[in-house]
């Protein structure tokens, strides 16, 4: 295992890397715990198979949150009734509420309203999923597409006074140039498994992690902390190594989030 940190857009990015070749030597991490306080943790999980290792990871995350005295809620995309498919109606109405009107938000489908409510409730969000073809499962991407909508979770920067359109390069917030609407979220963590080595995943772009840490994180608090926990070469990890990984994930959520 290797642990490292780097600055990303003014925040602190903490990465925990677990390679198959060292799965018998997992040791406690040395990163600092976030002040020892209790957090409101929302877990968003995506995997269709109940017996999957990803579902075991989701359970470990929940157990770590409970053991750490944190408040906890979960959105299980495959089992909660959330529909990740954006319909033609969804897309046509995507910008209808960019200036935010509670009545228009109330007209959203129940699954989207519930997801937005969960994101507004938490101060910490954990995304847990398997990396397939170097990206999130389609269901997780659909969750982002249908939930992170204008008005409810972000909006555009205001126009300069007297301007008829945004001036080129005019931005007042975040790397994406969007004004964040979920500033209650102070930390975001990803927990994912990979079929390839970390070097290959990095070379391929690790697109799910890149999307969450680069494109989505600016919708949260300006100083939002990013963290990532990855199990690489997972098909070659021994049962003992997977058990240690589960224990480390639980401990990170319990003690270090």
C-alpha positions as CSV (number, residue, x, y, z in Angstrom):
1,X,0.0,0.0,0.0
2,X,1.1,3.6,-0.7
3,X,-0.5,6.7,0.7
4,X,0.2,10.1,-0.7
5,X,-1.4,13.6,-0.7
6,X,-1.4,16.4,-3.2
7,X,-3.1,19.8,-3.6
8,X,-6.1,19.9,-6.0
9,X,-7.8,23.3,-6.6
10,X,-7.0,24.4,-3.0
11,X,-8.1,21.2,-1.4
12,X,-6.1,18.3,-0.1
13,X,-6.2,15.1,-2.1
14,X,-5.4,11.9,-0.2
15,X,-4.9,8.7,-2.2
16,X,-4.6,5.2,-0.7
17,X,-3.3,2.7,-3.2
18,X,-3.4,-1.1,-2.7
19,X,-1.6,-3.3,-5.2
20,X,-2.1,-7.1,-5.4
21,X,1.6,-7.7,-5.0
22,X,1.5,-6.3,-1.4
23,X,-1.8,-7.7,-0.3
24,X,-0.1,-9.5,2.6
25,X,1.5,-6.4,4.0
26,X,-1.3,-3.9,4.5
27,X,-0.5,-1.7,7.4
28,X,-2.5,1.1,9.1
29,X,-2.4,4.4,7.2
30,X,-0.7,7.4,8.8
31,X,-2.9,10.1,7.4
32,X,-4.6,12.4,9.9
33,X,-8.2,12.1,10.9
34,X,-10.5,15.0,10.1
35,X,-10.6,16.5,13.6
36,X,-12.1,13.5,15.3
37,X,-15.7,14.8,14.9
38,X,-18.8,13.1,13.7
39,X,-19.8,13.6,10.1
40,X,-23.0,13.2,8.1
41,X,-21.9,10.6,5.5
42,X,-23.8,9.7,2.3
43,X,-22.7,6.6,0.5
44,X,-23.6,6.3,-3.2
45,X,-23.0,2.7,-4.3
46,X,-23.3,1.1,-7.7
47,X,-23.0,-2.7,-8.4
48,X,-25.7,-5.0,-9.6
49,X,-24.5,-8.3,-7.9
50,X,-25.4,-8.8,-4.3
51,X,-22.5,-11.2,-3.7
52,X,-19.9,-8.9,-5.2
53,X,-16.9,-7.6,-3.5
54,X,-18.2,-4.1,-4.1
55,X,-21.2,-4.9,-2.0
56,X,-18.9,-6.0,0.7
57,X,-17.1,-2.7,0.4
58,X,-20.4,-0.8,0.8
59,X,-21.1,-2.8,3.9
60,X,-17.6,-2.0,5.3
61,X,-18.2,1.7,4.6
62,X,-21.5,1.6,6.5
63,X,-19.9,-0.3,9.4
64,X,-17.0,2.1,9.6
65,X,-19.4,5.1,9.7
66,X,-21.5,3.6,12.4
67,X,-18.5,2.5,14.5
68,X,-17.1,6.0,14.2
69,X,-20.2,7.6,15.5
70,X,-21.1,9.3,12.2
71,X,-24.5,9.8,10.8
72,X,-25.1,7.6,7.8
73,X,-27.3,7.4,4.7
74,X,-27.0,5.3,1.6
75,X,-28.2,5.5,-2.0
76,X,-27.9,2.1,-3.6
77,X,-28.4,2.9,-7.2
78,X,-29.3,-0.7,-8.3
79,X,-31.6,-1.4,-5.3
80,X,-33.2,1.9,-4.3
81,X,-35.4,2.3,-7.3
82,X,-33.2,5.1,-8.7
83,X,-33.5,5.3,-12.5
84,X,-30.1,6.2,-14.0
85,X,-31.4,6.6,-17.6
86,X,-31.9,10.2,-18.7
87,X,-35.0,10.4,-20.9
88,X,-35.7,12.8,-23.7
89,X,-38.0,14.6,-21.3
90,X,-35.2,14.9,-18.7
91,X,-32.8,16.3,-21.2
92,X,-35.3,18.8,-22.8
93,X,-36.0,20.1,-19.3
94,X,-32.4,20.1,-18.1
95,X,-32.1,23.9,-18.0
96,X,-35.7,24.7,-17.0
97,X,-34.8,25.5,-13.4
98,X,-31.4,27.1,-13.8
99,X,-32.5,30.1,-11.7
100,X,-34.1,27.7,-9.1
101,X,-37.7,27.6,-8.3
102,X,-38.9,25.3,-5.5
103,X,-42.0,24.5,-7.4
104,X,-40.0,23.3,-10.5
105,X,-37.8,21.2,-8.3
106,X,-40.9,19.6,-6.7
107,X,-41.9,18.5,-10.2
108,X,-38.8,16.3,-10.5
109,X,-39.2,12.6,-10.2
110,X,-39.1,11.2,-6.7
111,X,-35.8,9.4,-7.1
112,X,-34.0,12.6,-8.3
113,X,-35.5,14.7,-5.5
114,X,-34.5,12.1,-3.0
115,X,-30.9,12.0,-4.3
116,X,-30.6,15.8,-4.2
117,X,-32.0,15.8,-0.6
118,X,-29.3,13.3,0.4
119,X,-26.6,15.4,-1.2
120,X,-27.9,18.5,0.7
121,X,-28.0,16.6,3.9
122,X,-24.5,15.3,4.0
123,X,-21.2,17.0,4.7
124,X,-19.2,13.9,3.4
125,X,-20.0,11.8,0.3
126,X,-18.5,8.5,-0.6
127,X,-18.8,7.0,-4.1
128,X,-18.2,3.2,-4.2
129,X,-18.2,1.4,-7.5
130,X,-16.1,-1.0,-9.6
131,X,-14.0,0.5,-12.3
132,X,-15.1,-1.1,-15.6
133,X,-13.3,-0.1,-18.8
134,X,-11.5,2.6,-16.9
135,X,-14.7,4.4,-15.9
136,X,-17.7,4.2,-13.6
137,X,-20.5,1.8,-14.3
138,X,-23.2,3.4,-16.5
139,X,-25.5,3.5,-13.5
140,X,-23.2,5.7,-11.6
141,X,-22.7,8.0,-14.5
142,X,-26.5,8.2,-14.9
143,X,-26.8,9.1,-11.3
144,X,-24.5,12.1,-11.9
145,X,-26.3,13.0,-15.1
146,X,-29.8,13.1,-13.6
147,X,-28.9,14.4,-10.1
148,X,-26.3,17.1,-10.7
149,X,-28.7,19.5,-12.4
150,X,-28.7,23.3,-12.8
151,X,-30.4,25.3,-10.1
152,X,-30.5,22.4,-7.6
153,X,-26.8,21.6,-7.4
154,X,-25.0,24.4,-9.4
155,X,-25.7,27.4,-11.5
156,X,-23.8,29.6,-14.0
157,X,-21.8,32.6,-12.9
158,X,-23.7,35.9,-13.1
159,X,-23.3,38.1,-16.2
160,X,-21.2,41.2,-15.8
161,X,-23.4,44.3,-15.4
162,X,-24.5,45.5,-18.8
163,X,-23.3,42.4,-20.7
164,X,-25.7,40.6,-22.9
165,X,-23.7,37.3,-22.6
166,X,-20.9,35.9,-20.5
167,X,-17.6,37.5,-21.4
168,X,-15.0,34.9,-22.7
169,X,-13.2,33.5,-19.7
170,X,-15.4,35.2,-17.2
171,X,-15.7,32.8,-14.2
172,X,-16.2,33.4,-10.5
173,X,-16.0,29.9,-9.1
174,X,-14.3,26.6,-9.5
175,X,-12.3,24.9,-12.2
176,X,-15.5,24.2,-14.2
177,X,-16.6,27.9,-14.1
178,X,-19.8,26.9,-12.3
179,X,-21.2,28.3,-9.1
180,X,-21.4,25.4,-6.6
181,X,-24.7,24.6,-5.0
182,X,-23.6,21.8,-2.7
183,X,-21.2,23.8,-0.5
184,X,-22.3,21.7,2.5
185,X,-20.1,18.9,1.3
186,X,-16.6,19.2,2.8
187,X,-15.1,15.9,1.8
188,X,-15.5,13.4,-1.0
189,X,-14.1,9.9,-1.1
190,X,-14.0,7.3,-3.8
191,X,-13.6,3.6,-3.1
192,X,-13.1,1.5,-6.3
193,X,-11.7,-1.8,-7.5
194,X,-9.6,-2.2,-10.7
195,X,-8.7,-5.1,-12.9
196,X,-5.4,-3.6,-13.9
197,X,-2.4,-2.3,-12.1
198,X,-2.2,1.3,-10.9
199,X,0.3,2.2,-13.6
200,X,-2.0,1.1,-16.4
201,X,-5.0,2.7,-14.8
202,X,-3.1,6.0,-14.4
203,X,-1.9,5.7,-18.1
204,X,-5.5,5.2,-19.2
205,X,-6.7,8.2,-17.3
206,X,-8.7,6.6,-14.4
207,X,-11.7,8.4,-15.8
208,X,-14.1,7.8,-13.0
209,X,-11.8,9.2,-10.4
210,X,-10.8,12.0,-12.7
211,X,-14.5,12.9,-13.3
212,X,-15.3,12.9,-9.6
213,X,-12.2,14.7,-8.3
214,X,-11.9,17.3,-11.2
215,X,-15.4,17.9,-12.7
216,X,-17.7,17.1,-9.8
217,X,-15.7,18.3,-6.8
218,X,-16.0,22.0,-7.8
219,X,-19.8,21.7,-7.1
220,X,-18.9,21.2,-3.4
221,X,-17.3,23.4,-0.8
222,X,-14.2,25.4,-2.1
223,X,-11.9,23.6,0.4
224,X,-13.5,20.2,-0.1
225,X,-11.0,17.4,0.6
226,X,-10.7,14.6,-2.0
227,X,-9.7,11.1,-1.0
228,X,-9.4,7.9,-3.0
229,X,-9.0,4.2,-2.0
230,X,-8.2,1.8,-4.8
231,X,-7.7,-1.9,-5.0
232,X,-5.7,-2.7,-8.1
233,X,-5.2,-6.0,-9.9
234,X,-8.1,-7.2,-7.8
235,X,-8.4,-10.5,-9.7
236,X,-5.0,-11.5,-8.4
237,X,-5.6,-10.4,-4.8
238,X,-5.7,-13.3,-2.3
239,X,-8.7,-13.7,0.0
240,X,-6.5,-12.6,2.8
241,X,-5.6,-9.5,0.9
242,X,-9.2,-8.6,0.1
243,X,-10.1,-9.1,3.8
244,X,-7.3,-6.7,4.8
245,X,-8.6,-4.2,2.2
246,X,-12.1,-4.3,3.6
247,X,-10.7,-3.8,7.1
248,X,-8.6,-0.8,5.9
249,X,-11.6,0.8,4.2
250,X,-13.7,0.4,7.3
251,X,-10.9,2.0,9.4
252,X,-10.4,4.9,7.0
253,X,-14.1,5.8,7.1
254,X,-14.3,5.3,10.9
255,X,-11.1,7.1,11.9
256,X,-9.6,9.2,9.1
257,X,-12.5,10.7,7.1
